[in-house]
Amino acid sequence: MRMTAISLAVSAGLLLSGCGLNVSGSGNEDAATSARADTDTTALAIDGEVTGEITSSSDINYSDGSRYQRFSLPLSEGQAVSLSLEGALPGTLAVFNDNQLIARGEGPGLAFRATSAGEYLVAVSGRGADAFGPFRLAAKTIEAYDGTPLAGEGEIVDWLTGSAKDYTLQVERPGLYTITLASSAFDPVLRVRGPGVEAENDDSGGTDSLLRLFLEPGSYTLNAAALEGDGRGDFNLAVRYAPLPGGMVTRDGTALVSGQMAVARVDGGSGRTFVLEVPSDTQVIVEARSEEFDTVLHVEGPGGTFEDDDGGSGTNSRLSTRLAAGRYTVRVASLGGGSGMFEVEARIEGMEAPAAGGVTAP
C-alpha cells in the first residue's frame, strides 16, 4: 500500500501553514492546536465499534489530497489487536504510537501488537483524493496461539507479521480432513505436508484457502502464508474431520467391479489408479465424475490406450469403446492439478451389476 499523507504525522516538516495531521497532540504546538487535536480524535474501545464518514470537509492529507479521521485506542503492552474497516469508503488504516508508525494496510482489516502500554492513534484515510463515504471501524483482541499442536480437529486464531508460520496437526484416526485458512487482512496460501501428502491451495472461491485431504495417522505441518509473501494481519486456521465415505478407495491397484461405483480422491497433480478385468472382447463404458475438479480418464491395456477429458456431462469424463479381453489400468486424474473427491464406474456389456454397494478399498 502506498503511504498516504498519514505520514504527515511522523514528519513535522510536511505540515503546511501550521495545519496537518498531528499524531501525538504534543510537542511545541500552541494550546489552540492541541485543543483542535483533542476535538478531532474520537475514542475507540476494544470490542467496540465507531462510525464515521470521509467527506470533502474532513482534514486533508497534503501528500495526495486524501481525507482522514482519527481515533484513539488505549492498549496494554503486548496486546494483539485486529481492526476491521467496513462500509462504502474505499479506505486505508494506519496505527501510530508516540509518532511511530506501528502498522498500516488497505482495508478491510489490519492486525498488530502493541509495543507498549498507552493511547494508540488509529487513522482512517480515503484511498486517494476522490475517496469519500461512510465507514465502520471496530477493534477486537486477538487471543494469541499458545503453540499447542492441533489434535485431529480444532481452530487457531493467529496473525502474520511478514513471514509464513508453521503449525502441527496430530492425526490419530484416518479420514477426510477439511483444512481452511481465512483472512480479511491478506490473501492466504495454505500448504499441508506430512506422510504421503504435499498439497497447496491459494484460492477456493474468494481469496480464502481450503484443502480436503485423506490423512493417515501421523504428524502433519500446516503452513499459513500470504500470497504476496509479506502479508500482515490476523487469520483463522481450522481443521475439521469426517469419517471415510463407504467404499472409499485410498490406495492404487483396487479392482473395479462392473456396475459398482468406487469413491476416491486426488490431490494436486497426483491421480488414482484402478485395475479392470475384461473377460472377453466386448463393449465397455468407464465414467469418472467429480463436482470439485475437471476429471481426466486414462484406460490402458491389451486393446490399446484411451483417454477422455470431457466426454461426460460438464467436465466429467466418459469412455465407451470395445475392448479386447485382458487386464486394464484405469487412471483418474485432475486436469490442471486440482484436488477433490470423485466417483469412477465401469460397466462391462454382458455382465450383471452386483448387489448395491461400493467398491471396498484393499
C-alpha positions, 0 to 999 in steps of 0.5 A: 500500500502506498503511504498516504499523507498519514505520514504527515504525522511522523514528519513535522516538516510536511505540515503546511501553514501550521495545519496537518495531521498531528499524531501525538497532540504534543510537542511545541504546538500552541494550546489552540492546536492541541485543543483542535487535536483533542476535538478531532480524535474520537475514542475507540474501545476494544470490542467496540465499534465507531462510525464515521464518514470521509467527506470533502470537509474532513482534514486533508492529507497534503501528500495526495489530497486524501481525507482522514479521521482519527481515533484513539485506542488505549492498549496494554503492552503486548496486546494483539489487536485486529481492526476491521474497516467496513462500509462504502469508503474505499479506505486505508488504516494506519496505527501510530504510537508516540509518532511511530508508525506501528502498522498500516494496510488497505482495508478491510482489516489490519492486525498488530501488537502493541509495543507498549502500554498507552493511547494508540492513534488509529487513522482512517484515510480515503484511498486517494483524493476522490475517496469519500463515504461512510465507514465502520471501524471496530477493534477486537483482541486477538487471543494469541496461539499458545503453540499447542499442536492441533489434535485431529480437529480444532481452530487457531486464531493467529496473525502474520507479521511478514513471514509464513508460520508453521503449525502441527496437526496430530492425526490419530484416526484416518479420514477426510480432513477439511483444512481452511485458512481465512483472512480479511487482512491478506490473501492466504496460501495454505500448504499441508505436508506430512506422510504421503501428502504435499498439497497447496491451495491459494484460492477456493472461491474468494481469496480464502484457502481450503484443502480436503485431504485423506490423512493417515495417522501421523504428524502433519505441518500446516503452513499459513502464508500470504500470497504476496509473501509479506502479508500482515494481519490476523487469520483463522486456521481450522481443521475439521474431520469426517469419517471415510465415505463407504467404499472409499478407495485410498490406495492404487491397484483396487479392482473395479467391479462392473456396475459398482461405483468406487469413491476416491480422491486426488490431490494436486497433480497426483491421480488414482489408479484402478485395475479392470478385468475384461473377460472377453472382447466386448463393449465397455463404458468407464465414467469418472465424475467429480463436482470439485475438479475437471476429471481426466480418464486414462484406460490402458491395456491389451486393446490399446490406450484411451483417454477422455477429458470431457466426454461426460456431462460438464467436465466429467469424463466418459469412455465407451469403446470395445475392448479386447479381453485382458487386464486394464489400468484405469487412471483418474486424474485432475486436469490442471492439478486440482484436488477433490473427491470423485466417483469412477464406474465401469460397466462391462456389456454382458455382465450383471451389476452386483448387489448395491454397494461400493467398491471396498478399498484393499 
